[in-house]
Amino acid sequence: MSAEPRVVIVGAGPAGANAALALAAAGVRSIVIDDNPRAGGQIFRVGPNDAIGPVKPDPRGVRLRARLAERADMIEHRAGHEVIGATPERRLTVAPPDGPVVSLDADALVIATGAVEVSVPVPGWTLPGVFGLGGLQILLKQSALVPDRPVVLGGTGPLLYLVAAQMVKTGARLAAVVDAADWPSPRHLLGLAAMPKLLRQGIGHLLALKRAGVPIHRRAAIAAIDGADGVAAVRIARLRPDWSAESAPDATIACGIVGVGFGVRPNVELTGLIGCAHLYDPATGGWVVRRDEDLATSIPGVYAIGDGAAIGGVENALAEGTIVAASILRRLGRPTPAGLVDRATGARRRKTRRTRFRAAINGWSGLRDGIFTLAAFDTIVCRCEGVTRAAIESAAASGFDELRAAKLHSRAGMGLCQGRVCGDAAARIVAHAAGVAVEAAGMPRARLPLRPVAFSNVAAPKS
Ligand SMILES: Cc1cc2nc3c(=O)[nH]c(=O)nc-3n(C[C@H](O)[C@H](O)[C@H](O)COP(=O)(O)OP(=O)(O)OC[C@H]3O[C@@H](n4cnc5c(N)ncnc54)[C@H](O)[C@@H]3O)c2cc1C
């Protein structure tokens, strides 16, 4: 190991940024690579400056960016750079905003790549005007775009109510919220009370919707989206306990914009590419990274933190940033400042509370398999390659009952996004058709390059 070890962190969200700040305070430099123009990740996302937009920037994000700027002597923030490849030897392939890709070797590598939304295909979901909830939120936070047509939001989980409240606050016309889950039970409410501030925020969102007179449909889903060359209406179906449709859709709501989101899962593209071990844990998002107490993965020198490792929310992401900094200092043989030891110990202690909260969220609104049967046989599941539910089922029925084999046979997940959008649905459809558990179908895996890159920029990677 060189005298000045190189620590590379992928992701400048709360997890990655907090890790870099804690390392800087202990005298260790790091390079933080993030594909967004500004630090903060999903929750603290902002436009080109903090003043833009109808959604006031979260003060925690403003502080985080200020602290990163103050420590520019120790933290090299490479904004707008995409990590498109990584090896078990901790060699990254990085695509800058322009120009050729570069290789970057790390003595310690931290993967803090956050979460991605779970998409659920239904008839009409490929129409212009249909967004993921996160996509709508990005337009609002980063580009100050408020929908000018009536909006229907559907899905489940806290993000549904957060985005709905943001829509109401920014003056969008919210025609309805359609939630697959029922009201949280008293047992779930007790679990949610483990994080009282977040529970209060959730109640605040509900009250804002009530004040604005927004109808909320429960145990229901947007089962079809109608329109010729854009969204005109949604059709709503009541759901059974497994979230399959109880009957044909029985209500129609006119609208021009639809936002749908069924929770989030860890973005395990990079840890998958590196070859880290993963395990299936529905309570924390499905395929999650296997880690030890130090948040180290099965590959030496590679750590995974925040929602990119297992869904835990922002408090957990911040806590894991602190814990991983202490772990890396130990790996590098550097002294760990007493303050950091205390903060890492405190962060570990509060984990029980965060786990109780997460379990309650999952018990109340965790994804149920029946929702994936809302796609009709001719509904396109893989948008990049135009592959239908029928084609994926036929691959599974022909004996390709493992996701990778079904992908090669049907081409679902072989397009530009490499299954980032359709991977969950394809895995569920394969598992359902083959009569196996979803984990038996295997983890969706992406290949280098993770994102599209101009051929002229990969011909001769520079070190
Ligand atoms: C769409 C969406 C919206 C959300 N909105 C909210 C919200 O409003 N409020 C809330 O409490 N929680 C929200 N969450 C959950 C929230 O993101 C997390 O709890 C928290 O931000 C996790 O922090 P993190 O640092 O682990 O990941 P993130 O904050 O997601 O940060 C990860 C960063 O890594 C970057 N990245 C990923 N892959 C690469 C790559 N290959 N190369 C370069 N950079 C990469 C990402 O673009 C991102 O900037 C949202 C989640 C999603 C998916």
The ligand as a Gaussian input file, in Angstrom:
#p B3LYP/6-31G(d) Opt

LIG

0 1
 C      -35.877000       8.385000      -6.701000
 C      -35.728000       8.474000      -5.207000
 C      -36.188000       9.590000      -4.511000
 C      -36.057000       9.663000      -3.115000
 N      -36.530000      10.766000      -2.471000
 C      -36.435000      10.823000      -1.112000
 C      -36.922000      11.943000      -0.401000
 O      -37.402000      12.894000      -0.981000
 N      -36.843000      11.917000       0.964000
 C      -36.278000      10.872000       1.627000
 O      -36.230000      10.870000       2.862000
 N      -35.760000       9.825000       0.982000
 C      -35.841000       9.774000      -0.374000
 N      -35.353000       8.691000      -1.029000
 C      -34.601000       7.699000      -0.259000
 C      -33.213000       8.357000      -0.059000
 O      -32.599000       8.396000      -1.333000
 C      -32.278000       7.640000       0.829000
 O      -32.800000       7.315000       2.069000
 C      -30.944000       8.364000       1.044000
 O      -30.743000       9.378000       0.112000
 C      -29.866000       7.342000       0.890000
 O      -28.618000       7.964000       0.836000
 P      -27.424000       7.273000       0.058000
 O      -26.241000       8.147000       0.249000
 O      -27.317000       5.853000       0.466000
 O      -27.866000       7.253000      -1.474000
 P      -28.245000       8.437000      -2.476000
 O      -28.684000       9.633000      -1.765000
 O      -29.143000       7.851000      -3.481000
 O      -26.846000       8.768000      -3.184000
 C      -26.236000       7.895000      -4.096000
 C      -25.525000       8.713000      -5.165000
 O      -24.726000       7.849000      -5.974000
 C      -24.889000       8.229000      -7.330000
 N      -24.541000       7.077000      -8.183000
 C      -25.174000       5.882000      -8.261000
 N      -24.538000       5.076000      -9.138000
 C      -23.497000       5.785000      -9.624000
 C      -22.487000       5.495000     -10.583000
 N      -22.412000       4.307000     -11.206000
 N      -21.570000       6.459000     -10.880000
 C      -21.618000       7.672000     -10.258000
 N      -22.564000       8.004000      -9.322000
 C      -23.483000       7.067000      -9.025000
 C      -26.361000       8.616000      -7.395000
 O      -26.700000       9.370000      -8.534000
 C      -26.507000       9.415000      -6.099000
 O      -26.142000      10.762000      -6.273000
 C      -35.451000       8.606000      -2.415000
 C      -34.962000       7.500000      -3.131000
 C      -35.088000       7.437000      -4.508000
 C      -34.543000       6.238000      -5.255000

